[in-house]
């Protein structure tokens, strides 16, 4: 029987450290003058973009995530206490910060996690809300093999996770056999289980999973990516 595991990429296989570092290098002194940190801006900015990206999808007005992220820069600054965002930062600084999102790097353990799955006979896939070329670049820069044909993007379906329709094409693409969905966002894994995936959740990003909110039937929970691979492989043999 074929074994497949589909990964969320950004936040799961890839950390946000490079994004925060780019914001610090670009806007650090300005943020400090407002008693703000690069991580506070970066996290709030991404969260705002993800929220409105999802709302656009729900209202059938889908836009690629990068466009949404760029557009919401000044709005986010205002929401975190910068009274005049347009005088605080320039479009060039905004664009430099957005570019930092394209420079994200793989988490420690991603390479080993993928290797363990492949050694056990699993086919590794990726499902992302980002454009495939940018997301594949994260793996290419790290020297981790991830074939282009094994990337699936929500841009193609025109609907964002966690809408169930975003996971259904991936489930159908895999055909027969075992199908796992692995992510470091509990909301992501929980939604995938609703369409038929077996769920594997890694706490490497969120640390504290909101299990009383997302009470999905998880088959695996692990603190690190290699550990998660071992648990999924063991569970697939049962």
C-alpha positions as CSV (number, residue, x, y, z in Angstrom):
1,X,0.0,0.0,0.0
2,X,1.4,3.5,-0.9
3,X,2.3,5.8,2.0
4,X,1.9,9.5,1.5
5,X,2.6,12.5,3.9
6,X,1.6,16.0,2.9
7,X,3.3,18.9,4.7
8,X,2.3,22.4,5.3
9,X,5.4,24.4,4.5
10,X,5.6,27.9,6.0
11,X,5.6,27.7,9.8
12,X,6.0,23.9,9.7
13,X,9.0,23.1,7.6
14,X,10.2,26.7,7.4
15,X,10.6,29.1,10.4
16,X,9.9,32.8,10.4
17,X,13.3,33.8,11.8
18,X,14.7,35.3,8.5
19,X,11.5,37.5,8.2
20,X,11.9,38.9,11.7
21,X,15.7,39.4,11.1
22,X,14.9,41.3,7.9
23,X,12.4,43.6,9.7
24,X,15.0,44.2,12.4
25,X,17.7,45.1,9.8
26,X,15.3,47.4,7.9
27,X,13.3,49.0,10.7
28,X,15.0,48.2,14.0
29,X,15.9,51.7,15.3
30,X,12.5,53.0,14.2
31,X,10.6,50.2,15.9
32,X,12.7,50.6,19.1
33,X,11.8,54.3,19.2
34,X,8.2,53.2,19.5
35,X,9.0,50.4,22.0
36,X,8.2,47.7,19.5
37,X,10.2,44.7,18.4
38,X,10.7,43.2,14.9
39,X,9.0,40.0,16.0
40,X,6.0,41.9,17.4
41,X,5.5,43.6,14.1
42,X,6.3,40.5,12.0
43,X,3.9,38.3,13.9
44,X,1.1,40.8,14.0
45,X,1.6,41.7,10.3
46,X,1.5,38.0,9.3
47,X,-1.6,37.3,11.5
48,X,-3.4,40.3,10.0
49,X,-2.5,39.2,6.5
50,X,-3.6,35.6,7.1
51,X,-6.9,36.7,8.6
52,X,-7.8,38.9,5.7
53,X,-6.4,36.4,3.2
54,X,-8.8,33.9,4.6
55,X,-11.7,36.3,4.6
56,X,-11.1,37.1,1.0
57,X,-11.1,33.4,0.2
58,X,-14.4,32.8,2.1
59,X,-16.0,35.7,0.3
60,X,-14.9,34.3,-3.1
61,X,-12.5,37.2,-3.7
62,X,-9.2,35.3,-3.5
63,X,-5.9,37.1,-3.8
64,X,-2.4,35.7,-3.5
65,X,-0.9,36.0,0.0
66,X,2.0,38.2,-1.1
67,X,-0.3,40.8,-2.4
68,X,-2.3,40.8,0.8
69,X,0.8,40.9,3.0
70,X,2.2,43.9,1.1
71,X,-1.1,45.8,1.2
72,X,-1.5,45.4,5.0
73,X,1.9,46.8,6.1
74,X,0.8,50.3,6.9
75,X,-2.5,49.2,8.4
76,X,-0.7,46.8,10.7
77,X,1.7,49.5,11.9
78,X,-1.3,51.7,12.8
79,X,-2.9,48.9,14.7
80,X,0.1,48.3,16.9
81,X,0.5,52.0,17.9
82,X,2.3,53.9,15.1
83,X,0.1,56.9,14.7
84,X,1.4,58.0,11.2
85,X,2.6,54.8,9.4
86,X,3.3,56.6,6.1
87,X,5.9,58.8,7.8
88,X,7.3,56.0,9.8
89,X,8.4,53.8,6.9
90,X,8.8,54.0,3.1
91,X,7.4,51.8,0.4
92,X,11.0,50.7,-0.2
93,X,11.4,49.6,3.4
94,X,8.0,47.8,3.2
95,X,9.1,45.9,0.1
96,X,12.4,45.0,1.7
97,X,10.5,43.5,4.6
98,X,8.2,41.6,2.3
99,X,11.2,40.3,0.4
100,X,12.5,38.9,3.7
101,X,9.5,36.6,3.7
102,X,11.0,35.0,0.6
103,X,14.3,34.4,2.4
104,X,12.8,32.1,5.1
105,X,14.9,29.0,5.9
106,X,14.1,25.4,6.7
107,X,13.8,24.5,10.4
108,X,16.4,22.3,12.0
109,X,15.2,18.8,11.6
110,X,13.3,19.2,8.3
111,X,16.0,17.5,6.3
112,X,16.2,14.6,8.7
113,X,12.4,14.4,8.9
114,X,12.0,14.1,5.1
115,X,14.9,11.5,5.0
116,X,13.2,9.3,7.6
117,X,9.9,9.3,5.7
118,X,11.5,8.5,2.4
119,X,13.6,5.7,3.9
120,X,10.4,4.2,5.2
121,X,8.8,4.3,1.7
122,X,6.7,7.4,2.1
123,X,6.2,9.9,-0.7
124,X,6.6,13.5,0.7
125,X,4.3,16.2,-0.6
126,X,3.8,19.9,0.2
127,X,0.6,21.9,0.3
128,X,1.0,25.6,0.6
129,X,-0.9,28.9,0.4
130,X,2.1,30.5,-1.3
131,X,3.2,30.4,-4.9
132,X,5.1,27.1,-5.7
133,X,8.3,28.7,-7.1
134,X,8.9,30.8,-3.9
135,X,8.1,28.0,-1.6
136,X,10.2,25.5,-3.5
137,X,13.1,28.0,-3.2
138,X,13.2,27.4,0.5
139,X,14.1,23.8,-0.1
140,X,16.5,24.5,-3.0
141,X,18.5,26.9,-1.0
142,X,18.9,24.4,1.8
143,X,19.9,21.6,-0.6
144,X,16.8,19.5,0.3
145,X,15.3,17.6,-2.6
146,X,11.7,18.4,-3.1
147,X,10.4,17.6,-6.7
148,X,8.3,20.4,-8.3
149,X,5.6,17.9,-9.1
150,X,5.1,17.2,-5.4
151,X,4.1,20.7,-4.6
152,X,0.4,21.6,-4.4
153,X,-0.7,25.2,-4.0
154,X,-4.0,26.7,-2.8
155,X,-3.4,29.4,-5.5
156,X,-4.4,26.8,-8.1
157,X,-7.7,26.0,-6.4
158,X,-8.3,29.7,-5.6
159,X,-9.3,28.8,-2.0
160,X,-7.3,29.2,1.2
161,X,-6.7,26.8,4.0
162,X,-8.4,25.9,6.3
163,X,-11.4,25.8,3.9
164,X,-12.0,22.0,3.4
165,X,-12.0,22.6,-0.4
166,X,-8.3,23.5,-0.1
167,X,-7.4,20.0,1.1
168,X,-9.7,18.0,-1.1
169,X,-7.7,18.2,-4.3
170,X,-4.6,17.1,-2.5
171,X,-6.4,14.1,-1.0
172,X,-7.7,13.1,-4.5
173,X,-4.3,13.6,-6.1
174,X,-2.8,11.0,-3.8
175,X,-5.1,8.2,-5.0
176,X,-5.2,5.0,-3.0
177,X,-3.1,4.3,0.0
178,X,-2.3,5.9,3.3
179,X,-2.6,9.7,3.5
180,X,-1.2,11.8,6.3
181,X,-1.2,15.5,6.8
182,X,1.5,17.0,8.9
183,X,1.7,20.6,10.2
184,X,2.8,22.8,13.1
185,X,-0.5,24.7,13.0
186,X,-3.2,22.8,14.9
187,X,-5.9,24.5,12.9
188,X,-4.3,23.1,9.7
189,X,-4.1,19.5,10.8
190,X,-7.6,19.6,12.3
191,X,-9.1,20.8,9.0
192,X,-7.2,18.2,7.0
193,X,-8.6,15.4,9.2
194,X,-12.1,16.5,8.3
195,X,-11.6,15.5,4.6
196,X,-10.0,12.2,5.3
197,X,-6.3,12.7,6.2
198,X,-4.7,11.1,9.2
199,X,-3.4,14.0,11.3
200,X,0.2,14.6,12.6
201,X,0.8,17.7,14.7
202,X,4.2,19.1,15.6
203,X,4.4,21.7,18.4
204,X,7.7,23.2,17.1
205,X,6.0,26.5,16.2
206,X,3.0,27.0,18.5
207,X,4.5,25.3,21.5
208,X,1.1,25.3,23.2
209,X,-1.5,23.5,21.1
210,X,-5.1,24.8,21.6
211,X,-6.5,21.3,21.9
212,X,-9.8,22.3,23.5
213,X,-10.5,24.6,20.5
214,X,-9.4,22.2,17.8
215,X,-10.4,18.8,19.1
216,X,-9.4,16.9,16.0
217,X,-8.7,13.1,16.1
218,X,-5.0,13.4,15.9
219,X,-3.0,10.2,15.3
220,X,0.3,11.7,16.2
221,X,1.6,14.7,18.4
222,X,5.3,15.4,18.6
223,X,7.6,18.2,19.8
224,X,10.0,18.0,16.8
225,X,9.9,17.1,13.2
226,X,12.1,14.0,13.2
227,X,10.2,12.7,16.2
228,X,7.0,13.3,14.4
229,X,8.3,11.3,11.4
230,X,9.2,8.4,13.7
231,X,5.7,8.4,15.3
232,X,3.9,8.5,11.9
233,X,6.0,5.7,10.5
234,X,5.3,3.6,13.6
235,X,1.6,4.4,13.5
236,X,1.4,3.4,9.8
237,X,2.6,-0.1,10.7
238,X,-0.2,-0.7,13.1
